[in-house]
Amino acid sequence: MSAPRLKAALFDLDDTLVDRRSAYEYAYRRFYEEQPGINQNTSWAEAWDFFWSLSPNNATDPRAAIVAIMHRWPGVKSDPETHRRYYFEKIVEGMAPLPGVKGFLAALNKARTPWGVVTNGDSYQFRKVEKVGLTEVIPFVLASKIFGAEKPDAVIYHEAVRLLGLNGTPYSQILFVGDNPYTDIKGAHGVGMKTAWMHMGRTYDFDAPRPDVVIESVTELGPLLGL
């Protein structure tokens, strides 16, 4: 990534700062254990493969997920709203920060680097932040369902820049970091930000704009942000 040096950073939350994949597995392991209509006739490994297939690009709609689950296992008794609440409660229970994140964010704050979090979701996103002990660390969390626009809508990126206090700064001097090519990378690229993609063991073969940087952990970004 070329000069000028990046002046600020915006981060997705799930699978960028917090371990959403492990929390997702935790949630569906609990669900599996509570559902004899699944666990009495299907191994956990087979069930997990199906549950994970409901989360393409590391995102899922739990209301749609339970419809697919009940179609796969007719003995499951639930409904979309009940499952939505169950899913998010268990996700929060199982949430933890990704390795190295707390130290990296502390370094950003010590360096007085403007940064914040832009996430698709509702008030559960704040509960995740609280669960992992980042409430007093993160300068702001911009949650789409509370704000009224979701990534990749340009509006939410513009609001994030306002919250950074950087109106007038070229967007090319702001880095957006995330794991989803179709919300994080596409949206940030669309407004002219630099982008860093959390690969999570994947290769970038998506029909979305290519990221400027591919990383395994946000801790790799220190040199780009002057840390």
C-alpha positions in Angstrom: 0.0 0.0 0.0 1.5 3.3 -1.1 1.8 6.7 0.6 0.3 8.9 1.9 0.2 7.0 5.2 -3.2 6.0 6.4 -4.7 8.4 8.9 -7.5 6.3 10.3 -9.1 2.8 10.4 -12.6 1.4 10.4 -13.2 -2.2 11.5 -16.0 -4.7 11.0 -16.8 -6.5 14.2 -17.5 -10.2 13.6 -14.6 -12.3 12.5 -12.5 -9.1 12.4 -12.2 -8.1 16.1 -14.2 -10.9 17.7 -14.4 -14.6 16.9 -17.8 -14.9 15.4 -17.0 -18.3 13.7 -16.3 -20.0 17.1 -19.3 -18.3 18.7 -21.4 -19.6 15.8 -20.2 -23.1 16.4 -20.8 -22.7 20.1 -24.4 -21.6 19.4 -25.2 -24.4 17.1 -23.5 -27.0 19.3 -25.9 -26.0 22.1 -28.8 -26.1 19.7 -27.8 -29.6 18.4 -27.5 -30.9 22.0 -31.0 -29.6 22.8 -32.7 -31.0 19.7 -33.4 -34.8 19.9 -34.9 -34.5 16.4 -31.3 -33.9 15.2 -28.9 -35.5 17.7 -30.7 -38.9 17.8 -30.2 -39.5 14.1 -27.4 -37.2 12.9 -23.8 -36.9 14.0 -22.5 -33.6 15.2 -20.0 -33.5 12.3 -22.7 -33.9 9.7 -25.0 -31.5 11.5 -22.2 -28.9 11.8 -21.5 -29.1 8.0 -25.2 -28.2 7.4 -25.3 -25.4 10.0 -22.1 -23.8 8.6 -23.6 -24.0 5.1 -26.2 -21.6 6.3 -23.5 -18.9 6.9 -22.2 -18.1 3.4 -19.5 -15.3 3.5 -19.6 -15.4 7.3 -23.1 -14.0 7.5 -26.4 -15.6 8.3 -30.1 -14.8 8.8 -31.2 -16.9 11.7 -34.9 -16.6 10.7 -34.1 -18.1 7.3 -31.7 -20.6 8.9 -34.4 -22.2 11.1 -36.7 -22.7 8.1 -33.9 -24.6 6.4 -33.1 -26.5 9.5 -36.8 -27.5 10.0 -37.0 -28.6 6.4 -33.8 -30.8 6.9 -35.0 -32.1 10.3 -38.9 -32.0 10.5 -38.8 -33.1 14.1 -37.3 -29.7 15.2 -39.9 -27.5 16.8 -39.2 -23.7 16.6 -40.2 -20.6 14.7 -38.2 -17.8 13.1 -38.4 -15.3 15.9 -37.8 -17.8 18.6 -34.7 -19.0 16.8 -33.5 -15.5 16.1 -33.5 -14.7 19.8 -31.9 -18.1 20.7 -29.2 -17.7 18.1 -28.1 -14.2 19.2 -28.2 -15.1 22.9 -26.0 -18.1 22.3 -23.7 -16.1 20.0 -23.1 -13.6 22.8 -22.5 -16.4 25.3 -19.8 -17.9 23.1 -18.2 -14.7 22.0 -14.5 -13.9 22.6 -12.0 -11.5 21.1 -9.7 -12.7 18.4 -6.1 -13.3 19.5 -4.0 -10.1 19.8 -6.9 -7.8 19.2 -7.0 -6.2 22.7 -3.3 -5.3 22.5 -3.6 -3.9 19.0 -6.6 -1.7 19.8 -4.8 -0.4 22.9 -1.9 0.5 20.7 -4.3 2.4 18.4 -5.7 4.3 21.3 -2.2 5.1 22.7 -1.2 6.4 19.3 -4.4 8.5 19.1 -5.2 7.0 15.8 -8.8 7.8 14.8 -10.8 4.5 14.5 -14.1 2.9 15.1 -16.3 -0.1 14.3 -18.9 -0.3 11.5 -21.1 -3.4 11.7 -24.2 -4.8 10.2 -26.5 -5.7 13.1 -28.6 -4.4 15.9 -28.2 -4.0 19.7 -26.8 -7.5 20.0 -23.6 -6.0 18.5 -23.2 -3.9 21.6 -23.7 -6.9 23.8 -20.9 -8.7 21.9 -18.6 -5.8 22.5 -19.5 -5.8 26.2 -19.0 -9.6 26.5 -15.5 -9.4 25.2 -14.5 -6.4 27.4 -14.2 -3.8 24.6 -16.9 -1.3 25.6 -14.5 1.2 27.1 -11.9 0.6 24.3 -13.8 1.2 21.1 -14.3 4.9 20.3 -17.7 4.2 18.6 -19.7 1.3 17.3 -21.9 2.2 14.3 -24.6 -0.6 14.1 -26.5 -0.7 10.8 -30.0 -1.5 12.1 -29.8 1.3 14.6 -28.3 3.8 12.2 -30.7 2.9 9.4 -28.4 1.7 6.6 -26.3 -1.4 6.1 -23.0 -2.1 4.5 -22.3 -1.9 1.5 -24.6 1.3 1.4 -22.3 4.3 1.0 -24.3 6.2 3.6 -23.0 4.2 6.5 -19.4 4.8 5.5 -20.0 8.5 5.2 -21.5 8.5 8.7 -18.4 6.6 10.0 -16.1 9.2 8.6 -18.2 11.9 10.4 -17.8 10.0 13.6 -14.1 9.7 13.1 -14.0 13.5 12.9 -12.3 13.4 9.5 -14.8 15.2 7.2 -12.7 16.6 4.4 -10.0 13.9 4.7 -9.5 11.9 1.4 -11.2 8.5 1.9 -8.1 7.0 0.3 -6.3 7.7 3.6 -8.8 5.6 5.6 -8.5 1.8 5.9 -11.5 -0.4 6.2 -10.9 -3.9 7.6 -13.4 -6.7 7.4 -14.0 -10.3 6.4 -17.0 -10.1 4.1 -16.1 -9.3 0.4 -19.7 -8.2 -0.4 -20.3 -5.8 2.5 -16.9 -4.8 3.9 -14.7 -4.8 0.8 -17.2 -3.8 -1.8 -18.8 -1.1 0.3 -15.5 0.5 1.4 -14.0 0.2 -2.1 -17.1 1.9 -3.5 -16.5 5.1 -1.5 -12.7 5.1 -2.2 -11.3 3.7 1.1 -8.3 1.4 1.2 -9.4 -2.1 2.2 -7.9 -5.0 4.2 -9.6 -8.4 4.0 -9.4 -11.1 6.8 -8.9 -14.2 4.8 -9.8 -16.8 7.5 -8.2 -19.5 5.4 -10.0 -18.6 2.3 -8.8 -17.5 -1.1 -10.2 -14.4 -2.7 -12.2 -15.8 -5.6 -15.2 -13.6 -5.1 -16.9 -11.4 -7.8 -16.2 -8.3 -5.6 -13.4 -5.7 -5.8 -10.1 -7.0 -4.7 -8.8 -5.8 -1.3 -5.6 -3.8 -1.1 -4.3 -6.0 1.6 -5.0 -9.6 2.7 -4.4 -10.4 6.3 -4.9 -13.2 8.9 -5.1 -10.8 11.9 -5.6 -7.1 12.5 -2.3 -7.2 14.3 -0.5 -7.2 10.9 -1.8 -3.7 10.3 0.5 -1.8 12.7 3.0 -0.6 10.1 0.2 0.7 7.8 -1.2 2.7 10.7 2.0 4.1 12.1 2.2 1.9 15.2 
